[in-house]
Amino acid sequence: MDAITSLLYEVGKIKDFYRQTDRANGNDYNVYEILNIGAKEVIHTYFIADLLNPRGLHGLGDVPLKLFLEIIEKSKWFQEDFKAFAEKPYGTIDWKKVTGGNIDISLESQIKSIVIENKLDAEDQNKQLERYYNTFNQNCNLVYLSKDGKVPSDKSRGNLSLDKITLVSYQQDITEWIELCIEKAVNRPRLRETLNQYLTQVKELTGQSTNSKMSTEIVSLLNSSTENLENAFTIAENIDNLKKDIMRNVPTRFKELWTEYEGWRFSENSCSKPDETYWDVRLTLDINHYELIACLEEDKYSVGILNQHQSKELSDSQIRIYDKMNQFMKCDFSKNGVWPSWVWCSSDLREFNFNSKQSKTWIDMYENLPKYLVSKLRDMIDHLNQEKIDLVHMLP
């Protein structure tokens, strides 16, 4: 057994020991994971909104809100009359005024409000942050919450400058905030344990270790000799290459899985450069001059309708049909005749955490995606039939 294989074996023994211990003690029990809701953005939105609400069910008053503002260094934003809302609609989208839409988390006061855009996995929407800012007549503080504190896209910002947006991350800010809230909930057992389970879920989503004792023992092993240390860095230096290799094999697996769908056309594209891993695979059903497409790219997956006959002008009846499809798909795609309806199901698969606990989940997710995407397209076809929409009449 060579040195690196031996090191991996020893790390595996430590990991297995703590996993068995956690399972025996019930520490592995997490309701978010059991209900398969831990990665659902809307779940985090409602949880965070209630915790920020001074009148929330947590019973801690404004303590969590003040702690949150302290962590993001915005204590001056605090108002005594804040009311928190989750997924609140602020009117239909008005593209001329650039206003409207559903806001993930909003804290309203008579003086100035706080708007939090929660981007755990969803795609940035068109001029989303600019719309929210204008909806409050530019009298609000904007927060863009993501896994790692990334900058929002130009698409989301619109004409809004970055200095109007505060960047917050799950990885650091939310983790630290929940840890402080746990301390404040020490005498509230049910709340404390709920927060502990939520903290575990956040750490798993952001690739952080959830077992400090196991981490300490592994670090001690890696640092026990020069050889172990060098081998540990060698492994770390190749993690990105491992991810690329896994991603590179996905199209082949998808092709195998998609052979069962008769009538659907399979196609794939890939980058020929050895240092890049771009690829996409598509499953297409041709109906008249339209293509109903399920597409998995390196960084996202999506479903939608593509019109093979491009046209810049649409009739009023076609616009009404497109509006119906966009409402069903819950998207705001431009009415240019080429893409009647399209929706991104997830924003960035490259951000998926390749950690030890989620590696099997990641593989399972890709194996289940074909069925999921095809079911989305079948839902679209059923909706077209229910609405008695003939794709022939959608042709420009």
Buried (B, 14 or more C-beta within 10 A) or exposed (E): EEEBEEBBEBBEEBBEEBBEBBEEEEBBEBEBBEEEEBBBBBBBBBBBBBBBBBEBEBEBEBBBBBBBBBBBEBEEBBBEEBEBBBBEEBEEBEEEEBBBBBBBBBBBBEEBBBBBBBBBBBBBBBBBBBBBBBBBEEEBBBBBBBBEBEEBBEEBBBEBEEEBBBBBBBBBBBBBBBEBBBEBBEEBEEBBEBBBBBBBBBBBBBBBBBBEEBBEBBEEBBEEEEEBEEBBEEBEEEEEEEBBEBBBEBBEBBBEBBEEBEEBEBEBEBEEEEEEBEBBBBBBBEEBBBBBBBBBBBBBBBBBBBBEEEEEEBEEEBEEBBEBBBEBBEBBBEBBBBBBBBBBBBBBBEBBBBBEBBEEBBEEBBBEBBEEBBEBBEEBEEBBEEEEBEBEEBBB
